[in-house]
Amino acid sequence: MTPEHPSPTEIRSALQRVTLSEAFRNTPQLVSFLTFVVERSLAGEAQEIKGYTIATRALGRPPDFDPQTDPIVRVEAGRLRRALDLYYAGSGKGDPVRIRIPRGSYVPRFERAEEASAPPIDVPSKEPFREEAGIPEIGPAPVLVGTGIEAEPTQAGKAGWMARFLPARRGLAAAAAIGFLVVLTGLIAAGAGLIEVFVRQENVTSATPLGKETQSTLAVGPVERIGSSSISPEALRSALIDVLARFDEIEVIDLAAGSHPGSRRGYLLTATVGDGIGDATVRLTHQPTGEVVWTRTFHASGNTQFIQTELAGRIGTAVAQPYGVLEADLRRRSRVDERTRCLLMARDYWRSPSAEMHAQARDCLEAVVTDDPGAATVLAALSLIYLDEYRTERNLRPEPLDRALAAARRAIEAEPESAQTNYAMMAVLFARGDTAQALGIGRHLLELNPHDTNLLAELGSRYVRLGRYREGVQLIDRAAEANPAYPPWYDFFRFLAAYMEGDWPAAKAAAARIVEPDYILGLVAKIAVAQQEGRKDDVKALADRLVGLQPEYGKSTRSALGRWNFAEEIRERLIQMLDAAGLPA
């Protein structure tokens, strides 16, 4: 007889089916929301499922988030309910277990298909919202010439992607890991300075056709002066172009210089400077449709000689960084070029790692490289995907580390001064044990693009792995402050630094922020916390899941952890911890 309530395994399988579905593939904000509330329910922490915790732990809002002034959780909850209804009315109608988010609560309900009725599509209520924290019911590969990279897309990947590929284009946006779709509503600038965020949220859920193919082409228009601002409009515009041009995947057009006159591709960035000493209001418009997708006012203070540079850095970071405004808007466009789509898919993998996402990203990137052998940023992204294949054994094929090095070399030969190609080479050299050269490249990265928060955090993670905890966490914290849609590895390395320094409150908080169920290092962090708190059943369940995802942990944790190049003191302590959890050294 089937149990009355679905088991945790059945619920996690249901969650995976939903989040990997076509309906949810391009809605990372909803995936993060749903994953968080489901995992908290399964952990017996339904009482923590409140608007504040969802905002700060799933949607990237800062600790001072005020649900009375920012309706993001209620907005996203409504979108999530509608998306689930549509999914179960379509491709998910045969799912044996269904997940519901009842109105008036954020706590999910789990029910078998035969118990579930098909409710009507949710319509926002005019009644005041109430939170209730009730207890839930519970083959041979073609060789890419000159690299030694063997690219073997799966048959499904060939059928699903190769037939649709267009010629790849240089300078298109790298994209996000299941990064947040509505980052537009609350991206935090590095340091002080944010005063307001205005977003046309109706754009996010609009079903209106989006017209021409969207590209990551960014035209920088004129900067206008209103009143007696001390900011030089031309100096600010020039500084903005310099910042934006450092992002490899964006084609920057200087409209004032007469380039591409009358262009209606991609996006247009304009700004006005006001009477305040350091005020600038920026607007980003999607040119093919004329939609204003983002506008925001920034403040800068200090020496007026450097105000233009400070403002340009903050604006450029908000717009162009990984998981930033431009990338978030690209995610909702139904017609982006295939190169951009594949880079977005790769970023999705880093945001929510799983075997399925890894295979999809690898197949997609390999197909683009086959079509355009000189696509440097695609080669760099592919190198990092191969590197994670080596470290996690997901979709393992022969010699992943050699393939990663070959792709990184080819990428850096194509664009030696690209931050992304240097990033890939740094990561591969570090994995191969060439630490000194890797860190040298890492320092060069910050010269190539000091505004890319992912590069800043990546360098910080390298310092943490080497035992330089304070240095590493400072860099990761700076990156996270400017980028609330950061991927889970930021929090793993925050956890690791706190764990090694004996700061258990910080370690526990960092581990709790990791909600991605298939993130292998996240499971290592959660095992350590559960063990410290004496939760033996949780330790066993987490250890079993870890081995299920990467069987090598069930054979030799020393071998599995050795792939991450941790300092000896870190590796040995993690081995001891996992040994106590029943996993052999």
Secondary structure, DSSP 8 states (H G I E B T S, - for coil): ---SS--HHHHHHHHHHHHTSHHHHT-HHHHHHHHHHHHHHHTT-GGG-SHHHHHHHTS---TT--TTT--HHHHHHHHHHHHHHHHHHTTTTT-SEEEE--TT--S-EEEETTT----------SS---------------EETTTTEE----HHHHHHHGGG-----TT-----SS--TTGGGT---SSS-EEEEE--THHHH--S---S-B--EEEEEEEEE-SS-SS-HHHHHHHHHHHHHTSTT-EEEEGGGTSSTT--SSEEEEEEE-SSTTEEEEEEEETTTTEEEEEEEEE--S-GGGHHHHHHHHHHHHHHSTTSHHHHHHHT-S-B-HHHHHHHHHHHHHHS--HHHHHHHHHHHHHHHHH-TT-HHHHHHHHHHHHHHHHH-TT--S-HHHHHHHHHHHHHHH-TT-HHHHHHHHHHHHHTT-HHHHHHHHHHHHHH-TT-HHHHHHHHHHHHHTT-HHHHHHHHHHHHHH-TT--THHHHHHHHHHHHTT-HHHHHHHHHT---TT-HHHHHHHHHHHHHTT-HHHHHHHHHHHHHH-GGGGT-HHHHHHTTT--HHHHHHHHHHHHHTT---
